[in-house]
Amino acid sequence: MHQKIITRFKSLKEKQLSIDITRGKPDVDQLNLSNELLNIPIPSISEDGADLRNYGEPFGIIEARKLGAELLDAPVANILAGEQSSLLLTYQTVLSNFLFADPVPWKDLENPKFICPVPGFDRHFMMLNDFGIEAVPIPLKSDGIDLNAFEDLLKGDENFVGILCVPKHSNPSGEIYSDKNLEEMFRIGSKYSDKFLFLFDHAYLVHDFLPTPVQKPLWQIATNLNVQDQTVITTSFSKITFGGGGISFMATSGHSLDLIKKVRTTMIICPDKLNQKRHVEFFKDVKSIKVHMQKHAELVRPKFEIAYTYLEKLSDEYGTFSRPTGGYFITYSTARPIATKVVENCKKLGVLITPAGSTFPNNYDPNNSVIRIAPTFVSKDQLSDAMDVFTTSVQLAHHDIDI
Ligand SMILES: Cc1ncc(COP(=O)(O)O)c(C=O)c1O
């Protein structure tokens, strides 16, 4: 058995591979779906007469905000259309509360903490770290956050200021939060404090590639429970049109909307309205976004299937893996605490994987088990090679074979 794995290692080594599956990026064929945007003719005036070529409309042009309102199912008055990055809006939300939250800015709290479902998105942890806000992990279950863990944490500590989650096709493990889970989260969090912030990064809102459980629009759930002022939802077109070249949206209300407007007013005079207009001309409505996302699905799904054919060759003795219905990632959980070793082995064979631990705050995965695989941004052949390397690396590490 060991000899067979070592022989496989040697033959893969001879291939001198150089493949990077660290980040969830759209592949070039996905980007090509939006090429029309490169040359789309647009007027220089917005629907309500704003000159798109000049400063103005700090919170986005009306037609972009209407599209965002349709996408997030929130009133247009609650929608801000921003630059190309939803992560920036999320950062600005944290910043605005850090500087100006009422009654006490987070910067003046002794030990502000955020709850972060794990595994999660490394940049969320980096962001909180920038502000000295402690990211406290809670486990994810198949239908959302572990509500008991959430409640227990809040019971024992007055320092929590919010929760930051990816409620659909969670990055990286692909969970879809159920309506019930979201409702309970809102109930428990708002009972804890009417200042507790529910921050949702909806990066994968329309990114299904297989039939996916329907999730009620978050804004509707928040409104039904009257917690809109404590709720901030962000999303973008980064994985709909161009990575880092789309437009972003935020839905929020009351003091949370005032705060973001305040901090943005100092920071930026207005977003790129021409790009907003281009996107509105390109899509017009959410129905056409959904049709477009079907085309992405046809390109993305086969890559996940390739990855599964390799992962299925490993028995449960080695570990288990997620089978998301959308999004950009597969998580592999090793049965033994060997994630770091697996990633090292992959590197020796020329395949870069997201560093082990990076899906946890402070890069600390207590079980040293979770590995994030991003199958989209490579060709099918490269992906096959990368998965061959991955499964061989898991076997090597599992059996403590040093190479
Ligand atoms: C969960 C999540 N949020 C945000 C982003 C980045 O989005 P944007 O380009 O809109 O900043 C990503 C990209 O990988 C992501 O996975």
The ligand as an ORCA input file, in Angstrom:
! r2SCAN-3c Opt
* xyz 0 1
  C     -17.416     35.459      1.030
  C     -16.798     36.456      0.114
  N     -17.041     37.744      0.284
  C     -16.512     38.687     -0.519
  C     -15.675     38.329     -1.535
  C     -15.103     39.413     -2.396
  O     -16.135     40.090     -3.032
  P     -15.909     41.490     -3.739
  O     -15.091     41.277     -4.941
  O     -17.287     41.964     -4.024
  O     -15.225     42.381     -2.722
  C     -15.379     36.987     -1.762
  C     -14.446     36.594     -2.833
  O     -13.881     35.543     -2.827
  C     -15.955     36.028     -0.910
  O     -15.706     34.720     -1.074
*
